[in-house]
Amino acid sequence: MSTILSPITTVFTAIFNVIHNCVVSTGLFSVGAGYVMAVLILTILVRLLILPLNIKQMKSQQAMAEIQPEIAKLQKKYKGNPEKANQEMMRLYKENKINPMSGCLPLLIQMPILFALYYVFFNLKALDGVSFLWINNLAGHDPYYILPILAALTTYLSSYVITKTSAAAAPTAGGKGMNMSTMNVVMAGVMGFMSLQFPAMLVLYWIISNVIQFIQSYFLIILPKKRKERLAEDA
């Protein structure tokens, strides 16, 4: 994977170094704070870069969520005939001008970028021995496990704000739903556990990325949904 992403990783490493040098040249930050600030700036820039893809993905998720009740009815009606159920669902997608795969493409495009950033911060050798706040080595592990806890919490929140506006359970042909809330908890737990093994700077990047994702999702999903509900109530 690292070999495949090498060109993208090289570009992001160069950009990170430029940003870090600019931050350090101000003389306003300690060595550790300078690296953290550079990570923050780079993460914001990357999130802005992929924002159009995020918007497209979120719109697709919202459209799918809106027709979930109709899909559930079709699956219940044609419970014994999966082929007919699939035909009716495709007709429903066509009538609502929804491509069920359209939400996956933006995510697939984003993944190489996000993985490349992972390798940028994972392989940043200059961090060895650099301290920041309570962390005595940004290339090592958080001695108080604060970062893994924050990684788990922010992972859960960034996922929750998206699934809050989607169907709580996406029906399957068998009529049983997949509990998204449980999936969010499991994912958060996995990320928290993995963060115990990751360098502190990499975990900081993940936390910052989650916070930015949470803010984006709130303004792009939650607020528009609330406005739409208020307009419906006033109508």
Disulfide bonds with the S-S distance in Angstrom:
none
